[in-house]
Amino acid sequence: MPNASSWSASSPLLLLWEDSSGTRIFVSLLYAVLAISGTLSNVMVIYLVFSFKKLQTTSNAFIVNGCAADLSVCALWMPQEAVLGLLPPNSSSLRSAEYRLLRGGLLGLGLTVSLASHLLVAFNRYVLITKLPSVYQALYQRRHTGCMIGLSWALALLPVPLLPGLWTLGSAQSDGSSRYTALLLALAVLGQTALLLHCYLGIVRRVRGSAKRVSVLNFHLLHQLP
């Protein structure tokens, strides 16, 4: 009879649950609900942006890119997790290293591009608010925007060779390569978070400065009134 650790390797959510048929059914239903709702939501956003010309802005192009990345998780990865949750723990599908690598690749690709898209949206708004209009127009030409979107997918494909090391994290056979992989992932997430904070804090400082200048101007105008 397989233990809980063998099953939890197939689904990260089960690390917090006791191995039982009821738990597996509940988690499978949760994956199914998230897959359906996430797929419909992302498809709707993409449809609206492509349907209305006023919504076809540079910022929305990055949002659509993030929605496409989310679809790889909601429409491709989550349904597989939902089905695998209904299989017995000793199923050959759960033990296949190639299949686990494929699932990990879909999840990693979707999450990485989604995070990169959030960063591109933040940087776009940062340049729009804090820089001159000429700088924004020169940076966000159609060709440059396409290159940024393509680069987000290219960067997401770089960690693919590291995926086999991810499956050994937390196991007794974990070696230096798996710890190196975990360190790279942690640094990537921390770097992305730092850049997001820099962009939005820069926007907040610029907006506060503009609000203070408007308040001072209004104060002088009020004193000039009869």
BAMAR-779496 format. One record per residue (C-alpha): residue number from 0; x, y, z. Coordinates in nm, 4 decimals, m for minus. Example, Ala and Ser with C-alpha at 12.3 -4.5 7.8 and 13.67 -1.06 7.14 Angstrom:
<recs>
+-----+----------+----------+----------+
!   k !     east !    north !       up !
+-----+----------+----------+----------+
!   0 !   1.2300 !  m0.4500 !   0.7800 !
!   1 !   1.3670 !  m0.1060 !   0.7140 !
+-----+----------+----------+----------+
</recs>
This chain:
<recs>
+-----+----------+----------+----------+
!   k !     east !    north !       up !
+-----+----------+----------+----------+
!   0 !   0.0000 !   0.0000 !   0.0000 !
!   1 !   0.1624 !   0.3323 !  m0.1044 !
!   2 !   0.2161 !   0.5951 !   0.1611 !
!   3 !   0.1081 !   0.9594 !   0.1570 !
!   4 !   0.4404 !   1.0870 !   0.0222 !
!   5 !   0.4112 !   0.8890 !  m0.3001 !
!   6 !   0.0731 !   1.0433 !  m0.3726 !
!   7 !   0.1623 !   1.3953 !  m0.2681 !
!   8 !   0.4417 !   1.4009 !  m0.5270 !
!   9 !   0.1703 !   1.3985 !  m0.7932 !
!  10 !  m0.0172 !   1.6991 !  m0.6586 !
!  11 !   0.1320 !   1.9786 !  m0.4437 !
!  12 !  m0.1991 !   2.0546 !  m0.2718 !
!  13 !  m0.2063 !   1.7088 !  m0.1195 !
!  14 !   0.0987 !   1.7829 !   0.0913 !
!  15 !  m0.1412 !   1.9382 !   0.3417 !
!  16 !  m0.3934 !   1.6574 !   0.3370 !
!  17 !  m0.4114 !   1.3032 !   0.4606 !
!  18 !  m0.4081 !   1.0439 !   0.1829 !
!  19 !  m0.7672 !   0.9220 !   0.1418 !
!  20 !  m1.0192 !   0.8723 !  m0.1364 !
!  21 !  m1.2372 !   1.1556 !  m0.0067 !
!  22 !  m0.9444 !   1.3957 !  m0.0038 !
!  23 !  m0.8422 !   1.3013 !  m0.3566 !
!  24 !  m1.1974 !   1.3519 !  m0.4857 !
!  25 !  m1.2242 !   1.6903 !  m0.3128 !
!  26 !  m0.8940 !   1.8126 !  m0.4530 !
!  27 !  m0.9866 !   1.6853 !  m0.8001 !
!  28 !  m1.3150 !   1.8761 !  m0.7874 !
!  29 !  m1.1268 !   2.1854 !  m0.6721 !
!  30 !  m0.8881 !   2.1565 !  m0.9662 !
!  31 !  m1.1836 !   2.1094 !  m1.2026 !
!  32 !  m1.3647 !   2.4202 !  m1.0727 !
!  33 !  m1.0478 !   2.6304 !  m1.0932 !
!  34 !  m0.9753 !   2.5000 !  m1.4430 !
!  35 !  m1.3225 !   2.5876 !  m1.5743 !
!  36 !  m1.3477 !   2.9289 !  m1.4073 !
!  37 !  m0.9886 !   3.0255 !  m1.4919 !
!  38 !  m1.0224 !   2.9194 !  m1.8550 !
!  39 !  m1.3495 !   3.1070 !  m1.9054 !
!  40 !  m1.2170 !   3.4222 !  m1.7370 !
!  41 !  m0.8965 !   3.4357 !  m1.9394 !
!  42 !  m1.0736 !   3.3599 !  m2.2659 !
!  43 !  m1.3235 !   3.6380 !  m2.1927 !
!  44 !  m1.0470 !   3.8918 !  m2.1304 !
!  45 !  m0.8703 !   3.7964 !  m2.4526 !
!  46 !  m1.1978 !   3.8128 !  m2.6465 !
!  47 !  m1.2848 !   4.1592 !  m2.5122 !
!  48 !  m0.9437 !   4.3038 !  m2.5947 !
!  49 !  m0.9515 !   4.1703 !  m2.9498 !
!  50 !  m1.3157 !   4.2742 !  m3.0008 !
!  51 !  m1.2929 !   4.6399 !  m2.8987 !
!  52 !  m1.0328 !   4.8622 !  m3.0597 !
!  53 !  m1.0263 !   5.1044 !  m2.7663 !
!  54 !  m0.8985 !   4.8233 !  m2.5463 !
!  55 !  m0.6090 !   4.7422 !  m2.7779 !
!  56 !  m0.3453 !   4.9327 !  m2.5830 !
!  57 !   0.0127 !   4.8436 !  m2.4995 !
!  58 !  m0.0713 !   4.7679 !  m2.1374 !
!  59 !  m0.3585 !   4.5414 !  m2.2418 !
!  60 !  m0.1261 !   4.3595 !  m2.4832 !
!  61 !   0.0810 !   4.2517 !  m2.1839 !
!  62 !  m0.2360 !   4.1583 !  m1.9959 !
!  63 !  m0.3466 !   3.9382 !  m2.2868 !
!  64 !  m0.0023 !   3.7783 !  m2.2838 !
!  65 !  m0.0504 !   3.6967 !  m1.9161 !
!  66 !  m0.3950 !   3.5520 !  m1.9881 !
!  67 !  m0.2476 !   3.3275 !  m2.2573 !
!  68 !   0.0095 !   3.2063 !  m2.0054 !
!  69 !  m0.2623 !   3.1438 !  m1.7471 !
!  70 !  m0.4480 !   2.9320 !  m2.0024 !
!  71 !  m0.1552 !   2.6894 !  m2.0128 !
!  72 !  m0.2150 !   2.6337 !  m1.6417 !
!  73 !  m0.5961 !   2.6504 !  m1.6283 !
!  74 !  m0.6775 !   2.4757 !  m1.9561 !
!  75 !  m0.3875 !   2.2269 !  m1.9769 !
!  76 !  m0.2302 !   2.1630 !  m1.6358 !
!  77 !  m0.5263 !   2.1766 !  m1.3959 !
!  78 !  m0.7486 !   1.9316 !  m1.5916 !
!  79 !  m0.4676 !   1.6757 !  m1.5794 !
!  80 !  m0.4367 !   1.7207 !  m1.2036 !
!  81 !  m0.8118 !   1.6766 !  m1.1709 !
!  82 !  m0.8020 !   1.3487 !  m1.3634 !
!  83 !  m0.4914 !   1.2193 !  m1.1883 !
!  84 !  m0.6551 !   1.2820 !  m0.8526 !
!  85 !  m0.9146 !   1.0176 !  m0.9363 !
!  86 !  m0.6553 !   0.7546 !  m1.0290 !
!  87 !  m0.5195 !   0.5053 !  m0.7745 !
!  88 !  m0.1919 !   0.6120 !  m0.6115 !
!  89 !  m0.0015 !   0.3236 !  m0.7738 !
!  90 !  m0.1066 !   0.4217 !  m1.1263 !
!  91 !   0.1674 !   0.4064 !  m1.3885 !
!  92 !   0.0795 !   0.7593 !  m1.5032 !
!  93 !   0.1825 !   0.8989 !  m1.1674 !
!  94 !   0.5147 !   0.7148 !  m1.1751 !
!  95 !   0.6139 !   0.8203 !  m1.5288 !
!  96 !   0.9063 !   1.0619 !  m1.5075 !
!  97 !   0.8426 !   1.1932 !  m1.8596 !
!  98 !   0.4804 !   1.2721 !  m1.7845 !
!  99 !   0.5709 !   1.4425 !  m1.4585 !
! 100 !   0.8265 !   1.6495 !  m1.6483 !
! 101 !   0.5608 !   1.7524 !  m1.9011 !
! 102 !   0.3226 !   1.8611 !  m1.6280 !
! 103 !   0.5978 !   2.0490 !  m1.4529 !
! 104 !   0.6907 !   2.2193 !  m1.7777 !
! 105 !   0.3348 !   2.3393 !  m1.8379 !
! 106 !   0.3060 !   2.4725 !  m1.4850 !
! 107 !   0.6473 !   2.6394 !  m1.4888 !
! 108 !   0.5937 !   2.7938 !  m1.8318 !
! 109 !   0.2557 !   2.9379 !  m1.7414 !
! 110 !   0.3621 !   3.0786 !  m1.4063 !
! 111 !   0.6856 !   3.2284 !  m1.5404 !
! 112 !   0.5228 !   3.4060 !  m1.8351 !
! 113 !   0.2379 !   3.5236 !  m1.6123 !
! 114 !   0.4820 !   3.6774 !  m1.3631 !
! 115 !   0.6807 !   3.8342 !  m1.6476 !
! 116 !   0.3599 !   3.9828 !  m1.7897 !
! 117 !   0.2749 !   4.1398 !  m1.4537 !
! 118 !   0.6212 !   4.2922 !  m1.4492 !
! 119 !   0.5813 !   4.4255 !  m1.8040 !
! 120 !   0.2483 !   4.5854 !  m1.7107 !
! 121 !   0.4041 !   4.7502 !  m1.4050 !
! 122 !   0.7011 !   4.8812 !  m1.6023 !
! 123 !   0.4693 !   5.0089 !  m1.8767 !
! 124 !   0.2680 !   5.2100 !  m1.6261 !
! 125 !   0.5856 !   5.3310 !  m1.4575 !
! 126 !   0.7221 !   5.4721 !  m1.7840 !
! 127 !   0.3821 !   5.6159 !  m1.8784 !
! 128 !   0.3440 !   5.8070 !  m1.5509 !
! 129 !   0.7005 !   5.9009 !  m1.4566 !
! 130 !   0.8629 !   5.9656 !  m1.7966 !
! 131 !   0.8040 !   6.2095 !  m2.0795 !
! 132 !   0.5477 !   6.1137 !  m2.3466 !
! 133 !   0.8219 !   6.1083 !  m2.6110 !
! 134 !   1.0158 !   5.8498 !  m2.4090 !
! 135 !   0.7059 !   5.6318 !  m2.3756 !
! 136 !   0.6223 !   5.6508 !  m2.7466 !
! 137 !   0.9784 !   5.5682 !  m2.8471 !
! 138 !   1.0024 !   5.2715 !  m2.6107 !
! 139 !   0.6606 !   5.1187 !  m2.6717 !
! 140 !   0.6424 !   5.1003 !  m3.0473 !
! 141 !   0.4558 !   4.8025 !  m3.1874 !
! 142 !   0.7769 !   4.6209 !  m3.2788 !
! 143 !   0.9305 !   4.6763 !  m2.9364 !
! 144 !   0.6163 !   4.5564 !  m2.7626 !
! 145 !   0.6181 !   4.2365 !  m2.9677 !
! 146 !   0.9826 !   4.1781 !  m2.8784 !
! 147 !   0.9050 !   4.2192 !  m2.5075 !
! 148 !   0.6249 !   3.9635 !  m2.5275 !
! 149 !   0.8428 !   3.7179 !  m2.7200 !
! 150 !   1.1227 !   3.7672 !  m2.4695 !
! 151 !   0.8916 !   3.6776 !  m2.1817 !
! 152 !   0.8251 !   3.3367 !  m2.3423 !
! 153 !   1.1903 !   3.2860 !  m2.4321 !
! 154 !   1.2994 !   3.3513 !  m2.0735 !
! 155 !   1.0323 !   3.1107 !  m1.9488 !
! 156 !   1.1816 !   2.8327 !  m2.1627 !
! 157 !   1.5311 !   2.8779 !  m2.0193 !
! 158 !   1.4632 !   2.6910 !  m1.6900 !
! 159 !   1.3278 !   2.3845 !  m1.8736 !
! 160 !   1.6596 !   2.1924 !  m1.8367 !
! 161 !   1.6344 !   2.2526 !  m1.4614 !
! 162 !   1.2942 !   2.0866 !  m1.4264 !
! 163 !   1.4255 !   1.7347 !  m1.3501 !
! 164 !   1.6009 !   1.8770 !  m1.0454 !
! 165 !   1.2751 !   2.0191 !  m0.9145 !
! 166 !   1.1307 !   1.6737 !  m0.8584 !
! 167 !   1.4097 !   1.5811 !  m0.6206 !
! 168 !   1.3581 !   1.8843 !  m0.3959 !
! 169 !   1.2748 !   1.7787 !  m0.0455 !
! 170 !   1.3686 !   1.4142 !  m0.1019 !
! 171 !   1.6439 !   1.2216 !   0.0693 !
! 172 !   1.8356 !   1.2036 !  m0.2599 !
! 173 !   1.8448 !   1.5812 !  m0.2972 !
! 174 !   2.1905 !   1.6859 !  m0.4117 !
! 175 !   2.3737 !   2.0067 !  m0.4907 !
! 176 !   2.2082 !   2.0506 !  m0.8303 !
! 177 !   1.8550 !   2.0478 !  m0.6857 !
! 178 !   1.9534 !   2.2966 !  m0.4160 !
! 179 !   2.1075 !   2.5146 !  m0.6866 !
! 180 !   1.7793 !   2.4959 !  m0.8807 !
! 181 !   1.5808 !   2.5998 !  m0.5748 !
! 182 !   1.8189 !   2.8909 !  m0.5163 !
! 183 !   1.7780 !   3.0114 !  m0.8756 !
! 184 !   1.3995 !   2.9987 !  m0.8470 !
! 185 !   1.4031 !   3.1887 !  m0.5185 !
! 186 !   1.6324 !   3.4569 !  m0.6616 !
! 187 !   1.4127 !   3.4924 !  m0.9706 !
! 188 !   1.0979 !   3.5425 !  m0.7618 !
! 189 !   1.2711 !   3.7876 !  m0.5277 !
! 190 !   1.4120 !   3.9831 !  m0.8225 !
! 191 !   1.0719 !   4.0049 !  m0.9890 !
! 192 !   0.9134 !   4.1200 !  m0.6621 !
! 193 !   1.1814 !   4.3871 !  m0.6126 !
! 194 !   1.1243 !   4.5243 !  m0.9641 !
! 195 !   0.7476 !   4.5346 !  m0.9104 !
! 196 !   0.7912 !   4.7258 !  m0.5845 !
! 197 !   1.0319 !   4.9697 !  m0.7513 !
! 198 !   0.7854 !   5.0433 !  m1.0333 !
! 199 !   0.4776 !   5.0916 !  m0.8168 !
! 200 !   0.6599 !   5.2862 !  m0.5458 !
! 201 !   0.7949 !   5.5152 !  m0.8195 !
! 202 !   0.4380 !   5.5671 !  m0.9431 !
! 203 !   0.3175 !   5.6457 !  m0.5900 !
! 204 !   0.5957 !   5.9016 !  m0.5366 !
! 205 !   0.5202 !   6.0706 !  m0.8703 !
! 206 !   0.1450 !   6.0865 !  m0.8027 !
! 207 !   0.1997 !   6.2266 !  m0.4532 !
! 208 !   0.4347 !   6.4917 !  m0.5893 !
! 209 !   0.1827 !   6.5912 !  m0.8550 !
! 210 !  m0.0964 !   6.6068 !  m0.5950 !
! 211 !   0.1114 !   6.8392 !  m0.3754 !
! 212 !   0.1840 !   7.0729 !  m0.6686 !
! 213 !  m0.1863 !   7.0858 !  m0.7577 !
! 214 !  m0.2770 !   7.1627 !  m0.3945 !
! 215 !  m0.0264 !   7.4502 !  m0.3788 !
! 216 !  m0.1551 !   7.5891 !  m0.7105 !
! 217 !  m0.5158 !   7.5740 !  m0.5917 !
! 218 !  m0.4166 !   7.7492 !  m0.2688 !
! 219 !  m0.2660 !   8.0429 !  m0.4598 !
! 220 !  m0.5644 !   8.0620 !  m0.6937 !
! 221 !  m0.8076 !   8.0777 !  m0.4001 !
! 222 !  m0.6204 !   8.3723 !  m0.2502 !
! 223 !  m0.6401 !   8.5596 !  m0.5800 !
! 224 !  m1.0198 !   8.5336 !  m0.5948 !
! 225 !  m1.2197 !   8.8497 !  m0.4978 !
+-----+----------+----------+----------+
</recs>
